[in-house]
Amino acid sequence: MPFIPETKVDELEDTLDELELEQAMTYSLADAIREGSSVTDQCVGGWTDDDGEQMCALSAAALAAKARHLID
């Protein structure tokens, strides 16, 4: 898994509302990318930059999934 700084996970987690079961069933990759990219900048040519401030779309989605406790 790409480098996901815990500080970014915590930052995003603080802004999220808890998903209800019905919402969780329709949570999509696009939703995760939008959420993750709300606390990062775009990284081109790699998964993340060295300090985790910039992430590609998939890394941003992984950040959001981690903030929602969908992955470890």
N, C-alpha and C positions, 0 to 999 in steps of 0.2 A: 504494500500500500504506500502511496506517496506520503511524503512528510506533511503531517497536519499538526500545526502547533496548537497545543491545548488552550493557549490564550485566545486564539481565534474561535475555537469551539465554545469556550466559555462566553465570549463576546456575543456570538450568534445565539447561543442558548438563552441568554438573558433577554433577547428580543422576541423570542418565539412564544406563541401560545401553544398549549398542549393540544395535540390532535385528538379529536374524538374518533371513535372506531370507524364511523362512516367516512370521515375525511381521510383517515389513514389508508383506507382501502382504495382511494383514488389518488393518493400521493404519487406523483410521477417524477421521472428523471428531470423533466423541465422545471418542475416545482423546486426540486433540490438544487438545481443549478442556479435558479433565481435567488433562492435563499442564501446559498453559500457565497455567491458573488456580491451579495449586499454588504459583506464585511471584508472583501478582498478586491484587488485590482486584477486585470487580465494579464496572464502570463502567456507569452508566445514562445514556442520552441522548447518547452519543458513542462513538467508537471507542476513545479513550484519554483519560486526563486529561493535563494539561500535563507532568507529570514521568514518565509511563509506569508509575506504581505501580498504577493501575486500568485495566482493559481490558474491553471487551465480549467476548462468547464468541468471535466470529470473530477478533478481534485476539489473544486468548489462543491460539487454534488456530494462527494465523500465527506466533506466538512459538515454539510447540512445533515446528512444521515447520521453522522457521529453526534452532532448537537441534539438530534432528536432521539438518540439512544437506539437507533435502528441497527447500528453496527458498533463494534468495539474498537 
